[in-house]
Amino acid sequence: MVYRFTFHSALVRGIVLLLWFGLIWALAWVSSRHFLVRTFADERMVYSREVLQLALARLPNSPRLHKRMAETNLLPTIAEAEPDYAQAGQHALHALQLTPRHGGYWHLLALAQEGQGLTAEAEQSLWQAAALAPADSQINWALANVLVRGDKVDESALYFRRAASLSAALYPLAFDTLWQAGGRKTELLESICTSPVGRVSLAQYLAEQKLYAECATIFQSFDATTLVAVTPLPQVSQTLAQLFEARQFAVARQIWLRLQPDATGTKSGALWDGGFENPTPLVLPHFAWALRDSNYARVGYDDGVHRSGRYSLKLLFTGRDSTTLQGEVQQRLALEPGRRYRFEAYVKSEGHVTTEGPRLVIGVRGKPFAQAPPLASGTWDWQLVAFEFVAPATDEAVFFDIVRTPKLAYDEPTKGVLWFDDLKLIAAEN
């Protein structure tokens, strides 16, 4: 009995060991297979077609390896200077036979077919790809472009819209393609914009095409919530920069005003915030006050002295000789050439000592074409300073500024404080 028990025990142990080693071998085989697939399918690594062919000989039923082989045949490398579209197509078909509902494999097949001049077949493959992977921007982009090349521009708009909504960087390219192929129709471009980002991108594109009124109309169509959302987008500041470069200052200011959250700044006519009620820096400062300190003066908002509202602008002289002011208090303007304007400002002084006071001026490149008389010395309460002028015909940027230029190389120090409030620049009747 002891002998039989020992024999059977040894047999059981042997079977268990065989099963154990078999399991280990199977796991090792599976692991090595997955290791090979992961290694050769890794797009960060570059392999020659010969090396990938050896891997496929070992694992002929791996769709990922066929995909990698198709990609390698589509793209020239150092080792293989020319694409092999026929081979790429064969491997893409192998991958699809193994995994027929993979949109990416249909996309690869379409690329191989296009390379062989099989445009109709490529279009059909991309229809399949787009149906299986509707959220893939590259597939939608490829289908849209194939449709354009097949003179199916209207059909392509849906897929340009999908592609650009998934990747906003595609909007400018989509606009340009549709603009050229679709007969320069703005409504076709508008049809692919389903988001505020898309519409702002369209505004930028229209500015590039010199369609300035259409560009401004897009911003006029936004509601208040959308305006807050789009203001920080880089496309907005880029659009304004393009308008500045084209000397379209009036259109730029129209758009800029639309983007401002506080309408109180618009009550000063062609000036923004003449009452200095918006001390917080704006996201887009293009037509807002530009204030800076200098060696001759300190500039800032004052909530303790004001004619109306909550703030005034305070200009504190540092008491240096030969005081020179230019650029400490500036605002970019957009004036209608040939239009008559009236400028008004209220000024208050305390201890102002000067041989000749600063002037409130409107000019181009630091050269005034309209200005008030010099501000007088002394201490005085709020006084109205006003002048009228006709805006010149110029394509240069026009600025309001507070300027003082010494008449001699040396003059006595300028001292004291000036406050400014309730500035207006109103278009008058000619």
C-alpha positions, 0 to 999 in steps of 0.5 A: 500500500505504501509503494502504490501511494508513493507511485501515484503521488510521484505521478501527480507531482509530475503532471502538476510540474508539466502543467506548471512548466507548460503554463510558464512556457505559454505565458512566456510565449504570450509575453514575448509576442506582446513584447514584439508587437509593442516594440515594433509598433512603438511610433517613437522608434524608427525601423527599416522595412526589412526589420519590420518584415522580419517581425511580420514573418514571426507574427503575420496576424498582428494588425498593429504590425501591418499598420506600422508597416503601412505607415513605414511604406507611406513615409520615406526614410533615410533607408528608403527614399521613396514611398511604396504606396502599393505595399502600404495599401496591401498592409493596410488591407491586411490590418483591415482584414484582421480588424475591419472596424478600425477607422485609422486603418481605413485612413491608412488605406485611403492614403495609400490609394491616393498615392496610387492615384485611386482618388475615388477609392480613397474617398470611399475608404475615408467615408468608411473611416469617418463613419467609424471614427467621427471624432478623429480630426485627421480623418475628417480633415483628410475626407474634407480635402479629398472632397474638395479635390473632387469638386464636392466643396459643399459636401466638404464643409461638414467635415471641415467643421468636424475637423476644426471643432476637434482641433482649432488650429485647423480653422485658418487652413480650412478657411483658406481651402474653402475660400479658394475652392468655394468662390470666396463665399463668406457664408461657406466659411461661416457654415463651418464655425460652430463655436466662439473660437471658430467665429473669432478665428473667422474674424481674424481670417476676414481681416487678413482678406481685408474684409474689415466690416465683415470682421467687425460684424462677427464681434457685433453678433456675440452676446455678453457671455460670449464676449467675456469668453472670447476676449482672452483668446489670442486670436482676438489680440491677433485680429486687432494687431492685423487691423493696426497693421492695415491702419484700420484704427476705426474698425479696431476701436469698434471691435475693442469697445464691443469687448469691454465689459464696462460701458461707462468708458464709452461716455467720453466720445472718442476717448475711453474712460475720460472720467478715469473710473476703470483703474483695473488694467484691461485684458486688451489695453489697445485703446485704454489709458497707458500710464507710466512713471518717469524721472519727472512725474508720478502718475496714477488714479486718485480716489481722494480728489475727483470732480465727479465719479470715484477717481481722477488722474493725478500727475505729481511732479518730482521737482527736477529741472528741465521737466520733459513730459511725453508718454506718461499719460497716453491714449490711442484714438481713432478719428474720422479724417476731416471731422471736427472734434471738440476736446474738453477736460477739467484740471485742478492744481495745487502748488504748481510751479513751472516756467511753462506748464504742460499742454493737453495735445492730440498728435501723431508720432509725438508731434501735436496737430491740436493742443490747449494752452499751457497749464498755468502755475499756482493753486486753483480749483477745477477749470475747464480746458477746451479746444476744437480741431479738424482731424487730419487725413493720416494713416498714422496712429493718433494719440492723446498725450500730456506734453511738456518740452523745455524751450531751453537746454535748462529751465527751472524745476517743475513742482506741484500736483495736477489732477485731471477729470471728465475728459471728452472728445466729441465729434462736432458738427462741421 
